[in-house]
């Protein structure tokens, strides 16, 4: 019989993901921008979203719907934006500083966000940029996702990064200035209190346990499947999600939006 090796098995040295809790204006604006035109597809969201949808000029609402839902899936482009354009100093930046940061990015960064969004709908995410930027290939790909034939504007956005950047900034700024600034600033202290409270209650624990504890229910299978890949999980309170949660998955960062309104109501009841 051969001698059994005494060499230890290699240990799993992967560090656990960093878990943070943050009230982020840029992340909240991105999520809410996308929720306003899509709210009718999801039950249980804050009623303000429907009021906002009715209050927006039809042209601006249509532009926001296109910019946030292309190519063929809710949240995909803003998910990419959260990964590529909200980090470091921008995470808690005021709107003016964040908008200036977006304006200073090269147009190629916006095309990279668009390609990320396109890939999120593919069964295989290894398609080369050159293929995705081929107009015929891109038309065929997005047409398969949009049987109603509305993919033409989405193709144009992907192929015109400077135009995509300008149109997204214009729609984002109009949404903030015309509708959302006052609402967000009114609720900012509540969101900051929520992030601080969740941080105090869930400062330690396995990622899956923290997710269940913050969101209050089991996580979607897709989130649990990819959980080991993330090196950073950031929890962001939103006033508009009700009992729902939203997830932005990009690279090694998972952004988890959870509903803060119900939590605030519980706090008020305890104070009474």
Residue pairs with C-beta under 8 A, 6 or more apart in sequence:
14 228
15 231
16 206
16 207
17 207
17 230
17 231
17 232
17 233
17 254
18 231
18 232
18 233
19 202
19 207
19 210
19 232
19 233
19 234
19 235
20 199
20 232
20 233
20 234
20 235
21 195
21 196
21 198
21 199
21 202
21 234
21 235
21 236
22 91
22 92
22 195
22 234
22 235
22 236
23 92
23 188
23 191
23 192
23 194
23 195
23 236
23 237
24 86
24 91
24 92
24 234
24 236
25 92
25 93
25 94
25 95
25 98
25 184
25 188
26 82
26 85
26 86
26 90
26 91
26 93
26 95
26 98
27 82
27 86
27 91
27 236
27 248
27 255
27 257
28 184
28 191
28 236
28 238
29 95
29 172
29 175
29 176
29 180
29 184
30 78
30 81
30 82
30 86
31 75
31 78
31 236
31 238
31 240
31 246
31 257
32 49
32 180
32 238
32 240
33 64
33 68
33 78
33 171
33 172
33 175
33 180
34 64
34 68
34 69
34 74
34 75
34 78
35 42
35 45
35 49
35 240
36 49
36 52
36 53
36 56
36 61
36 64
36 175
37 53
37 61
37 64
37 65
37 68
37 69
38 65
38 68
38 69
38 74
38 75
39 45
39 49
39 50
39 53
40 50
40 53
41 74
42 244
44 242
44 243
44 244
45 240
45 241
45 242
45 244
46 239
46 240
46 241
46 242
46 261
48 183
48 239
48 240
49 240
52 179
52 180
53 61
55 179
56 64
56 175
56 178
56 179
60 171
60 174
60 175
60 178
63 167
63 171
64 171
64 175
66 153
66 154
66 157
67 77
67 157
67 164
67 167
67 168
67 171
68 74
68 75
68 77
68 78
69 75
69 76
69 77
70 76
70 77
70 114
70 117
70 142
70 153
70 154
70 157
70 158
71 77
71 114
71 117
71 118
71 121
71 141
71 142
71 145
71 151
71 154
71 155
71 158
72 121
72 142
72 145
72 146
72 151
72 154
73 117
73 120
73 121
73 145
75 246
75 248
76 116
76 117
76 120
76 121
77 113
77 114
77 117
78 248
79 116
79 117
79 120
79 248
79 249
79 250
80 112
80 113
80 114
80 116
80 117
80 120
80 250
81 113
81 168
82 248
82 250
82 255
83 113
83 116
83 248
83 250
83 251
83 253
84 109
84 112
84 113
84 116
84 250
85 101
85 102
85 105
85 109
85 113
86 98
87 253
90 97
90 98
90 101
93 101
95 176
95 181
99 169
99 172
99 173
99 176
102 165
102 168
102 169
102 172
103 165
103 169
105 165
107 161
107 162
107 164
107 165
108 161
109 165
110 161
110 164
110 165
110 168
111 158
111 161
111 164
114 157
114 158
114 161
114 164
115 129
115 132
115 133
115 158
116 250
118 132
118 138
118 141
118 142
118 158
119 125
119 127
119 132
121 145
122 141
131 137
132 138
132 141
132 158
133 158
133 159
135 155
135 159
138 155
138 158
138 159
139 151
139 152
139 155
142 151
142 154
142 155
143 149
143 151
145 151
146 154
156 163
157 163
157 164
157 167
158 164
187 239
190 239
190 260
190 264
191 237
191 238
191 239
191 260
193 264
193 267
194 237
194 260
194 263
194 264
195 235
195 236
195 237
197 263
197 267
198 214
198 235
198 237
198 258
201 213
202 210
202 213
202 214
205 213
207 227
207 230
207 233
208 219
208 224
208 227
210 233
211 219
211 223
211 227
211 233
211 256
212 218
212 219
214 235
214 256
214 258
215 245
215 256
215 258
216 243
216 258
217 245
219 227
220 247
223 247
223 249
223 254
226 249
226 254
227 254
229 252
230 252
230 253
230 254
231 252
231 253
232 252
232 253
232 254
233 253
233 254
233 256
234 253
234 254
234 255
234 256
235 256
235 258
236 255
236 256
236 257
236 258
237 257
237 258
237 259
237 260
237 263
238 246
238 257
238 258
238 259
238 260
239 259
239 260
239 261
240 259
240 261
241 257
241 258
241 259
241 260
241 261
242 259
242 261
242 262
243 259
243 262
244 259
245 256
245 257
245 258
245 259
246 256
246 257
247 254
247 255
247 256
247 257
248 254
248 255
248 257
249 255
